[in-house]
């Protein structure tokens, strides 16, 4: 019987209660589990403790394991859970200086000095550079590198370990690999030596008594690849299939005349382009698992559009109890910044970010068209029967809506929409006197604007770019948004206040576009929407489907834009820093294969950099009549060599 069959038999017997098999698994698994935990935590004493906790949990739970072949992903999931529990209780991982970490590492590995093959590596300081580079990675990056490179798990098994889908597992490994390459480069080690460095780390993170656990086969280039995959994994496919089925049901109901109703008559309402303010109250309760709150209550909202509904907006939101009797907390986004008032602690918080829904739903506006709102409902899986909307036949604007969901003690909650009834009073900083102010903004948000850089690759072409971004309406006139992107030596893409263009560098051929064309799919917090909502509403404009989830630590929103009708469509995966309200990264994928990426970095301090960031000038031209604009799809079009299509 080969070793694989022995493991399968022992796991099966252990599941049925065999004490002998449980003891055998415990003894055999201890070395691999400890090696994994040490590679993630890089802490010897902690690794000993967490290894014992993991093995004890394995002994208690082995009967719950569904299939023998899932033993190792299951074990690593337990180990990962124990690691997370430890650092969650400690609030954060304690930073250790590279020199101190390396000295402690060497003091525990005296056997290294006895190994002739290690002497040159020690003398040339290569070992220190490798170990410090790995230490400087995020824990989750060390974890996925270990699972893939040293424990030989497939992406499907890694997905099982981290309780995610295979696409997410591939993206995580891609980012870990790229981060390690950058750390090694910063330490003077060529990226071509990454496989060797990984092998060295794998060998040296095993204790002498577990050296037999070193993989027989060296790490290969194939191991480091993130695609293409042979099949579309069940998790991804099932989500898309569910979305398609939901869309079909919603479309059937809409065509049957249910959901959105257009009234034959009603109050006189303004045309959409004539709206400058909105006021309404909606009932809300967030019961989404893991969303962080269950905020029952009535939310009164005021909107003001200083340049019309297509431009920036101010917003105030007052949370009441469900019967609108007692005032609770207040949010305000105006021309000066973003505020949250907690009456319980009498504290006014100033935030980097705009308001977003904790439920991860897209923010809708009463000024949205019926088609726009219905597409959001299809994507988010809302049935038209959840809420009945009344719209004016002439303008298409909402008159009122009735929410039929059973919210607390306010079922069938009626919302009435008021247009153009407001002045600027609700949008002033008229909070109570004698309150505590907690300013949580970073320097660039206090300044109200900053510069940013773009690096990456699309369609096999290197992407470099820079630009400027305002964060509030106060600064968007004096410091308007602009960006300038070079695509290899072939294209220049420019967008600023006075217009946008794409220029062929070789012959100077230029196509002009309206200002803001290439900010679609980018951070635009000065418009009054959180970047999560700006990106997703850009997607809705072109009827692009999306899926939203938060990262494990809730710091990032991961938004996947996709076409549910194509198995291998060109999709985009956004990483958005939730608290700083900015796009961090955009990945372009085909199926599960990553074909390009754009990374964004923002300057917190801007001293002595002004000369590097010169606002571009749009040459005089006759703007052509364009039938269509590329919208958010300009990024995927660029990966196919057609940015303005």
Secondary structure, DSSP 4 states (H G I P E B T S, - for coil): --HHHHHHHHHHHHHTT-HHHHHHHHHHHHHHHHHHHHHHH--HHHHHHHHHHHHHHHHHHGGG---GGGHHHHHHHHHHHHHHHHHHHTSSPPP--HHHHHHHHHHT-GGGGG-HHHHHHHHTTHHHHHHHHHHTS-HHHHHHHIIIIIS---HHHHHHHHTS-HHHHHHHHHHHHHHHHHHHHHTT--GGGHHHHHHHHHHHTS-GGGGGGS-SSPP-HHHH-----SS--HHHHHHHHHHHHHHHHHHHHHHTT-SEEEESS-S----GGG--EEEEEEEE----TTSS----EEEEEEEE-TT-TTS--EEEEEEE-TTS-SEEEEEEE-SS-EEEEETTTTEEEEESSPP--TT-PPP--TTS-HHHHHHHHHHHT--GGGEEEEEETTT--EEEEEE-S--TT--SEEEE-EES---SGGGS--PPSS-EEEE---HHHHHTEEEEEEEEEETTEEEEEEEEEE-SGGGTTTT--EEEEEETTTEEEEEETTEEEEEETTT--EEEE-TTGGGTTS--GGGTS-HHHHHHHHHHHTT-EEEEEE-TTSSEEEEEEE-TT-TT-EEEEEEEETTTTEEEEEEEEETTEEEEEEEEEE-S--TT-GGG-PPP-PPP------S---GGGHHHHHHTT-TT-
